[in-house]
Amino acid sequence: MASDRQESAAHRSGCPINLTLEVLGDKWSLIIVRDMMFGNRRHFRELLSQNEEGIASNILADRLKRLLAEGVISKEDDPSHKQKAIYSLTEKGIELLPIFAMIGAWGRKWLPVTEALSIRAQLLEEGGPALWEDFMEELRQEHLGIPAKPRSGPGVRERLHAAYEEVVARNAAAPA
């Protein structure tokens, strides 16, 4: 184990919360991981154009580079296009899912969320650790190529997306 003096040279402190914030402590890094995790956005253009918060391309490029350096995501050449890359969550990134579930639960409780954008957080909160494990298994299959257990019915991301679509449709049909 490194001495406290060596650790402080590389990091502000050895506190696990501080160290995590050094990796993920800016808004955009969390949003990128969220979009990869819940939206299955794996290409630069998808992450840029399908981002509700309006990330700038230079910020996206910088955060992808930082997430790669920290081992939260990986990058491979896209076999379908020479100049494209495919970004994937690593195990380190996939294991952030319970944190995202808890952030979503906290946000639902304390902040003025919209029904459509909080339905997935509600389902993750209600499903708890068992649902999170199922979703992480799906993410491992999609991002790491690890075979998942056979399942009957739609996967977790499909169910989360269907719930979102249902709320959007219901709100669109509601009288103004």
Sine and cosine of phi, psi and omega as CSV:
sin_phi,cos_phi,sin_psi,cos_psi,sin_omega,cos_omega
0.00,0.00,0.65,-0.76,-0.01,-1.00
-0.94,0.33,0.48,-0.88,0.04,-1.00
-0.95,0.32,0.33,-0.94,0.02,-1.00
-0.86,0.52,-0.58,0.81,-0.01,-1.00
-0.91,0.42,-0.67,0.74,0.02,-1.00
-0.92,0.40,-0.66,0.75,0.00,-1.00
-0.89,0.45,-0.64,0.76,-0.05,-1.00
-0.93,0.37,-0.41,0.91,0.05,-1.00
-0.93,0.36,-0.59,0.80,-0.02,-1.00
-1.00,0.02,-0.46,0.89,-0.06,-1.00
-0.67,-0.74,0.38,-0.92,0.02,-1.00
-0.90,0.44,-0.58,0.82,0.06,-1.00
-0.31,-0.95,0.11,-0.99,0.04,-1.00
-1.00,-0.04,0.18,0.98,0.01,-1.00
-0.91,0.41,0.78,-0.63,-0.03,-1.00
-0.87,0.49,-0.55,0.84,0.04,-1.00
-0.93,0.37,-0.72,0.69,0.05,-1.00
-0.86,0.51,-0.73,0.68,-0.04,-1.00
-0.88,0.47,-0.64,0.77,0.04,-1.00
-0.90,0.43,-0.67,0.74,0.02,-1.00
-0.91,0.40,-0.50,0.86,0.07,-1.00
-0.89,0.45,-0.50,0.86,0.01,-1.00
-1.00,0.05,-0.70,0.71,-0.18,-0.98
-0.86,-0.51,0.22,0.98,-0.20,-0.98
-0.98,0.20,0.23,0.97,0.10,-0.99
-0.89,-0.46,0.46,-0.89,-0.06,-1.00
-0.82,0.58,-0.70,0.71,-0.15,-0.99
-0.93,0.37,-0.60,0.80,0.02,-1.00
-0.87,0.49,-0.70,0.72,0.03,-1.00
-0.91,0.42,-0.63,0.78,0.00,-1.00
-0.91,0.42,-0.65,0.76,0.02,-1.00
-0.89,0.46,-0.74,0.68,0.02,-1.00
-0.89,0.46,-0.66,0.75,0.05,-1.00
-0.84,0.54,-0.74,0.68,-0.03,-1.00
-0.92,0.40,-0.56,0.83,0.07,-1.00
-0.94,0.33,-0.64,0.76,-0.09,-1.00
-0.96,0.27,-0.78,0.62,-0.13,-0.99
-1.00,-0.08,-0.46,0.89,-0.02,-1.00
-0.98,-0.22,-0.06,1.00,-0.04,-1.00
0.78,0.62,0.61,0.79,0.05,-1.00
-1.00,0.08,0.86,-0.52,-0.16,-0.99
-0.84,-0.53,-0.14,0.99,-0.01,-1.00
-0.91,-0.41,0.46,-0.89,0.00,-1.00
-0.79,0.61,-0.76,0.65,-0.07,-1.00
-0.88,0.48,-0.65,0.76,0.05,-1.00
-0.90,0.44,-0.70,0.71,-0.01,-1.00
-0.90,0.44,-0.55,0.84,-0.01,-1.00
-0.98,0.19,-0.77,0.64,-0.16,-0.99
-1.00,0.10,-0.39,0.92,-0.04,-1.00
-0.97,-0.24,0.37,0.93,-0.02,-1.00
-0.99,-0.11,0.89,-0.46,-0.04,-1.00
-0.89,0.45,-0.48,0.88,-0.09,-1.00
-1.00,0.10,-0.14,0.99,0.09,-1.00
0.97,0.24,0.78,0.63,0.03,-1.00
-0.92,0.40,0.64,-0.77,0.06,-1.00
-0.99,0.16,0.49,-0.87,-0.07,-1.00
-0.89,0.46,-0.60,0.80,0.01,-1.00
-0.93,0.36,-0.57,0.82,0.05,-1.00
-0.93,0.36,-0.69,0.72,0.02,-1.00
-0.85,0.52,-0.74,0.67,-0.01,-1.00
-0.86,0.50,-0.68,0.73,0.00,-1.00
-0.90,0.44,-0.71,0.70,-0.04,-1.00
-0.94,0.35,-0.60,0.80,0.08,-1.00
-0.87,0.49,-0.68,0.74,0.03,-1.00
-0.88,0.48,-0.68,0.73,0.01,-1.00
-0.92,0.39,-0.68,0.73,0.02,-1.00
-0.91,0.42,-0.59,0.81,0.09,-1.00
-0.90,0.44,-0.74,0.68,-0.02,-1.00
-0.88,0.47,-0.54,0.84,-0.01,-1.00
-1.00,0.08,-0.13,0.99,0.03,-1.00
0.98,0.19,0.32,0.95,0.03,-1.00
-0.99,0.15,-0.53,0.85,0.05,-1.00
-0.74,-0.67,0.25,-0.97,0.11,-0.99
-0.79,-0.61,0.21,-0.98,-0.05,-1.00
-0.66,-0.75,0.73,-0.68,0.07,-1.00
-0.75,-0.66,0.40,-0.92,0.13,-0.99
-0.92,0.40,0.62,-0.78,0.05,-1.00
-0.99,0.12,0.88,-0.47,-0.03,-1.00
-0.90,0.44,-0.32,0.95,-0.02,-1.00
-1.00,0.08,-0.20,0.98,-0.06,-1.00
-0.38,-0.93,0.84,-0.55,-0.09,-1.00
-0.85,0.53,-0.57,0.82,-0.12,-0.99
-0.99,-0.16,0.17,0.99,0.03,-1.00
-0.95,-0.31,0.43,-0.90,0.08,-1.00
-0.82,-0.57,0.44,-0.90,0.10,-1.00
-0.94,-0.35,0.82,-0.57,0.07,-1.00
-0.99,-0.12,0.63,-0.78,0.01,-1.00
-0.73,-0.69,0.50,-0.87,0.16,-0.99
-0.96,0.27,0.63,-0.78,0.14,-0.99
-1.00,0.00,0.05,-1.00,0.08,-1.00
-0.84,0.54,-0.63,0.77,0.04,-1.00
-0.85,0.52,-0.65,0.76,0.03,-1.00
-0.95,0.30,-0.66,0.75,-0.01,-1.00
-0.88,0.47,-0.61,0.79,-0.03,-1.00
-0.95,0.31,0.02,1.00,0.14,-0.99
-0.98,0.17,-0.20,0.98,-0.06,-1.00
-0.79,0.62,-0.76,0.65,0.01,-1.00
-0.87,0.49,-0.54,0.84,0.05,-1.00
-0.92,0.40,-0.69,0.73,0.05,-1.00
-0.88,0.48,-0.64,0.77,0.03,-1.00
-0.88,0.48,-0.67,0.74,-0.01,-1.00
-0.95,0.31,-0.61,0.79,0.08,-1.00
-0.88,0.47,-0.69,0.72,0.03,-1.00
-0.88,0.47,-0.67,0.75,0.02,-1.00
-0.90,0.44,-0.68,0.73,0.02,-1.00
-0.89,0.45,-0.71,0.71,0.02,-1.00
-0.88,0.48,-0.65,0.76,0.03,-1.00
-0.89,0.46,-0.60,0.80,-0.05,-1.00
-0.97,0.26,-0.63,0.78,-0.22,-0.98
-0.92,-0.40,-0.19,0.98,-0.12,-0.99
-0.83,-0.55,0.35,-0.94,-0.05,-1.00
-0.98,0.18,0.95,0.32,-0.04,-1.00
-0.97,0.22,0.32,-0.95,0.14,-0.99
-1.00,-0.06,0.45,-0.89,-0.01,-1.00
-0.87,0.50,-0.72,0.69,-0.06,-1.00
-0.89,0.46,-0.68,0.73,-0.07,-1.00
-0.99,0.11,-0.12,0.99,0.02,-1.00
-0.94,-0.34,-0.07,1.00,-0.05,-1.00
-0.88,0.47,-0.63,0.78,0.01,-1.00
-0.90,0.43,-0.66,0.75,0.04,-1.00
-0.89,0.45,-0.63,0.78,0.03,-1.00
-0.88,0.47,-0.73,0.69,-0.01,-1.00
-0.91,0.42,-0.63,0.78,0.05,-1.00
-0.91,0.42,-0.65,0.76,0.03,-1.00
-0.90,0.44,-0.73,0.68,-0.02,-1.00
-0.92,0.40,-0.59,0.81,-0.01,-1.00
-0.96,0.27,-0.44,0.90,0.07,-1.00
0.88,0.47,-0.27,-0.96,-0.09,-1.00
-0.82,0.57,-0.53,0.85,0.01,-1.00
-0.91,0.42,-0.69,0.73,0.04,-1.00
-0.92,0.39,-0.63,0.77,0.02,-1.00
-0.88,0.48,-0.67,0.74,0.02,-1.00
-0.89,0.46,-0.67,0.74,0.04,-1.00
-0.87,0.49,-0.69,0.73,-0.02,-1.00
-0.92,0.39,-0.66,0.75,0.03,-1.00
-0.89,0.46,-0.57,0.82,0.06,-1.00
-0.90,0.44,-0.68,0.73,0.07,-1.00
-0.88,0.48,-0.69,0.73,0.01,-1.00
-0.89,0.45,-0.63,0.78,0.05,-1.00
-0.89,0.46,-0.62,0.78,0.03,-1.00
-0.91,0.41,-0.75,0.66,-0.05,-1.00
-0.92,0.38,-0.69,0.72,-0.15,-0.99
-0.99,-0.12,-0.47,0.88,-0.07,-1.00
-0.92,-0.40,-0.17,0.99,0.00,-1.00
0.97,0.26,0.30,0.95,0.01,-1.00
-0.99,0.12,0.83,-0.55,-0.03,-1.00
-0.85,0.52,0.68,-0.74,0.03,-1.00
-0.99,-0.14,0.35,-0.94,0.08,-1.00
-0.90,0.43,0.58,-0.81,0.06,-1.00
-0.87,0.49,0.61,-0.79,0.02,-1.00
-0.74,-0.68,0.44,-0.90,0.10,-0.99
-0.98,-0.22,0.72,-0.70,0.02,-1.00
1.00,0.01,-0.02,-1.00,-0.06,-1.00
-0.94,0.34,0.41,-0.91,0.03,-1.00
-0.97,0.24,0.06,-1.00,-0.05,-1.00
-0.90,0.44,-0.75,0.67,-0.02,-1.00
-0.87,0.50,-0.65,0.76,0.03,-1.00
-0.88,0.48,-0.66,0.75,0.02,-1.00
-0.92,0.39,-0.65,0.76,0.04,-1.00
-0.89,0.45,-0.68,0.73,0.00,-1.00
-0.92,0.39,-0.65,0.76,0.02,-1.00
-0.88,0.47,-0.64,0.77,0.03,-1.00
-0.90,0.43,-0.66,0.75,0.05,-1.00
-0.88,0.48,-0.76,0.65,-0.01,-1.00
-0.87,0.49,-0.62,0.78,0.02,-1.00
-0.89,0.46,-0.69,0.73,0.01,-1.00
-0.91,0.41,-0.69,0.73,0.00,-1.00
-0.87,0.48,-0.72,0.69,0.01,-1.00
-0.89,0.46,-0.69,0.72,0.00,-1.00
-0.90,0.44,-0.67,0.74,0.00,-1.00
-0.93,0.36,-0.56,0.83,0.03,-1.00
-0.94,0.35,-0.54,0.84,-0.03,-1.00
-0.99,0.11,-0.27,0.96,-0.03,-1.00
-0.94,0.35,0.64,-0.77,0.03,-1.00
-0.90,0.43,0.59,-0.80,-0.05,-1.00
-0.98,0.18,0.00,0.00,0.00,0.00
